[in-house]
Amino acid sequence: MSVKDQLIKERLPKHVAIIMDGNGRWAKKRGNSRVFGHKNGVKAVRAVTEAAAELEIDYVTLYAFSTENWRRPKMEVDALMSLLVKTISAETKTLNKNNVRLAVIGCIDTLPKDVRVKLMECIDATSQNTGLTLCLALSYSSRWEITEAVKNIATAVKNDELNVEDIDADVISNNLTTQGIPDPELMIRTSGELRISNFLMWQLAYAELYFCDTLWPDFQKQDFYEALMDFQSRERRFGKTSEQLKK
Ligand code: FPP
């Protein structure tokens, strides 16, 4: 039986978050520029989106550009932005065909205007779709997001719209850019790096973490199924004991 056929539909995660890492190393191994790696990374984005839509997973969040990525050479940043615009334009039709809705989290105001316009066009064009939500984390970092949430909550308290005693985990979740999106149950990071890198730090509190050595451009549907298989083998205790779960 194939790995895909062994997956138990009822036990698939509703939300998978992915740190797509290793584009640069993949390109270097081939004597090519880092941008070549990013271009080939788009193929893996397509494969994962298609696989997740087929499996009826509700959300996939991709770490496409972090707040820290602005520090990369201008040439690489510009190439990444232009790749985003091109990919979004080229894929809108396919997203609609597959009933996929596009969403975005991050400090969108800092993105170049053409990227913002294309993103909004695609979000609008796919807004009626009811299958997978593909969420791109762009100019995103958890510390930025949590700082913004703290500012919003402090302002609400200052304006007498919120009591300090009423601040709980739900209030904080509702002030994050992922408001309304369930927390990821599985986080995948490719390329062998064992870090969270400022990605969804609040939301990943109970997520299963899966690390694989595959460089992102080589990541295919089969690799995604293997991550899901591994997820299904984990015992998710949420602070309880194994014995309590068996009752
Ligand atoms: C990390 O690899 C990857 C990125 C910073 C960018 C990811 C972007 C894409 C896959 C292309 C566009 C995406 C979409 C959603 C259309 P790295 O450059 O850090 O690799 P390295 O660690 O090997 O240097």
Residues whose N, C-alpha, C, O or C-beta is under 5 A from the ligand:
A	BS01	FPP	M20 D21 G22 N23 G24 R25 W26 H38 G41 V42 V45 Y63 A64 L84 T87
